[in-house]
């Protein structure tokens, strides 16, 4: 019964946490018995079971309960199969969604070598606009996961494609995550490539795209500031913040804090 399998998936994370705390007594129980079930249910015929399996996997990754070898040898191959060009549409949409969500929880090497090539392919998926939309909405997170070099070499060309997509929702999603993408690249790429691209979005024929671009204008401009002098930095939760200088803190010790937090476009997209 699908309801039984779904309930089982919901119990996997707390069981895994218990096993981790009792590892001297159960050294291999999770890897031998529970992890294979999670991987198998990612391809279950019932979508509720698959959803429960995906949520369980993300919790396990967040809690750092999955071994690197299992991620590379069991989880990633399944997701690559599900997101292949000839995969079923529903499975492909689910796979790209979980790839984007888990990218921030994996090592940069794993993401760059195992998941990034497939992500770039999915950005150009001509069959399903839903797949491209997920890629666009999570583009900033992927850039942050792989770093500047891979972003400039592989992702920026794909970002240009998405920013000129025929579906306006794609261009709107790109406008919303523009700050996160800009923050990852070098000042030269930001000035020479992203600035003209942003102008095209802010002049888009669709008012929803223009509105999203104008809302991202301030955060995008802030990425041009020198972090050491302006005090701008990105928090782990994806917000752009301004850290008050020591002089400001001393001179305004009796005043309320002047720290400002601006929600990043990637956080809004999530």
N, C-alpha and C positions, 0 to 999 in steps of 0.2 A: 504494500500500500504506500503511495507517495507520501501520505501524511506521516507514516512511521519513519520513512527515510528523512523527511524534513525535520522531524523532531530529533532524530539522531544527530543530524548536522548541528543543530542548535546546542547540543550537549557536548560536542567535541571540544570547543575551546576550554570550558571549565575543567573537563577531564584532563586535557593537555597541561593546564596550569597545575593541577594536582600532581600529575606525574612528574612534572619538572621539579616541584618542591620535594617529591619523594624519590628523586632519581636514583639514589643509592639502592633502593629496593626494586625499582622498575627502570633499569638503565636503558632498555631499548624498546619498551612497550609502545611508545608513541610512534616511533619510526617504523616499527614492524607491523603494527596493527591499525593505528588510527590514520596516519598520513596516507596510506594507500586508499582508504575509504574516501577521504576528502578529494583526492585526485580523481578517483573514479566517478564521483558524483558531479564533477564539473562537466561531465558529458552525459548526465542522466537524461532520459527521455522526457521527464517532467520538468517544466520550467521553474516551478516552485522549489523543487529539490535542488536544481542547479543554482538558483538564487541563494538558497540557504548554504550551499556548499561554497559559493563565492564569498559570502559574508563571513563564514567560518575561516576561510583561507586568509582573508584580509586581517581578521583579528589575530590569527596565529602569527602572521608576518609582523604585525604591529607589536606584538608581545615578544618578538624575536625567538619564537619557538620552533621555527622551521630551519633545519640545517641548510647551509649553503649548497651542499651536494644535492639535496632533495629539490631545492629551488631550480637548480640548473639541469638536473637530470630527469625530474618528474613533472614539476609544475610548468616550467617554460615550454618544454616540447608539446604539452597538451594545448597550451594557449596558442602556440604557433600553428598547430594543426587546425584548431577551431577558427583561427583568423585567416586561414589560407584562402586564396582567390576562389577556389571551387567549394568552399565550405557553405553550409546552410546559412541563409541570411540571418536568422534569429541567433544562431550560435556565434556568427561573426560579430554581430553587434555586441553581444555579451562579452566576447573575448577581448575586443578592443577596449571596452569599458573597464574591465578588470586589469588589463595591461597598464592603462593610464593610472589607475588607482594605486597599483602596487609599485609603480616605478620609484616613487619617493621612499619606499621602504627597503629597496634593494641596493646593493653596492653599485657604484658608478660603472665598474667594469662589466658586471652582469647585464645592466640595462643597455650599455653601449654595444656590447658584442652579441647579445642574444635577442633583445627586444627592439632596439632602435631601427635596424633594417626593416623589420616588419611594420613598425609604426610609420616609417617613411612611405612604404608601399600603400598603407591604408589611407594616408593623407591624399593619395591620388586615386582612390577607389571610385571608378566611374559608375558602378552599379548601384551603390547605396549611399545616398546623401547623409543618412543617419550616421554611417561610419565616419565620414569626413567631418560631420558636425561634432562628434565626440572628440576626434583628434584636435579640431580647432579649439574647442572649449578647454581642453587640457594641455594645450601647447606649451604654456608657460611652465607648467609642472614638469613636463618632459625636458624642456630646456634646462631647468634648474637641476634635474636629476643627472644629466650627462655633462654639464659644464660648458664653458665658452668655446673650446676648440671644436667639439662635435656639433655644437649649435651652429656655429658659423659655417662649418664645412658641409653639414648634411641637412640641418633643419631650416635654416633661413631660406634656401630655395623653395622648400615645401611651404613655408609660411607665405611667401610671395604668391604661390599658387592658390592657397586658401583665401588670401585677401582679395583675389580677383575671381573667386568662384561665382558661377552664375546664380547660385542660390543665396539670397540676401542674408539668410540666417547664418550662413558660414562667415560672411564678411563681418556681421555683427559680433559673432563669437570671437573673431580675431581682434576686433577693436577692444573688446572687453579684457582680453589677456595681453594687450600690447605692452603694458608696463613691465610685466613679468618677463616677457621675451627681451625687451630692451635692456633690462637690468643684467641679463646674462651675457650680453655681447660686449665687445670692446667699444671705446668711445668713437673710433673711426667708423666702424660698421654702423653704430647708432646714428652718427651724423650723415654718412654718405648713402646708406641704404634704407634704414628704418624711417628717417625723417620724410623723404619723398613718399614712402609707402603710406605713412600716416596721413599725409596731405591728401592722398587719393581716397582714404577712408572718410576723412572729414569733409570731402567734397562728393561723397557717394550720391548716386541718384535716389537711393532709398533713405527716407528720413529716419528710420529706425537704426540704420547703420551710422548715419551722421550723429544721431543723438548719443549712441554708445561711444562714438569716437570723441565727441566733446566731453563726455563724462570721464574719459581716460586721458584727456589732454593734460590736465594738471599732473597726475601721476607720471605720465610719459615725460613731461618737461623736467620733473624732479630727478629723473635718471641721468640728466646731463650734469647735475651738481657734483662737486667734489665731495665724497663722503667724509674726508678728513676735516674739511672746513665747514661744510654744511651740516654735518652730523646726521645725514640721512642713512638709514639702513633698513634692511628687510628682516622682519621677525620670522621665526619659524612657522608662525601661523599664516604667513603670506601677507602681512600688512606692512605698509611703508610707514616708518616712524621717524621722528626727528628727536635726536638726543640733544638735550640742552648742554651747552658748553660749561666748563667749570666756572668761567667768569659770570655767565648768566645765573648759574645756581647761587653763587655767592652774593651777587648784587640783588637777587630777588628771593632771598631766603624766606621772607615773610609773605611772599606772594604765592598763589596757587601754581601748580606745575604748568609749564608752558609746553610740555610734550604734546605732540599732535600725532594721531594715527589716522592714516588714510587707507581704507580697505583697498587691497589690490584687486585688479581685474580678474586674476585667476581665482582668488577667493570668492569673488562674486559669482563667477561662473560655476563654482562648485555648489 
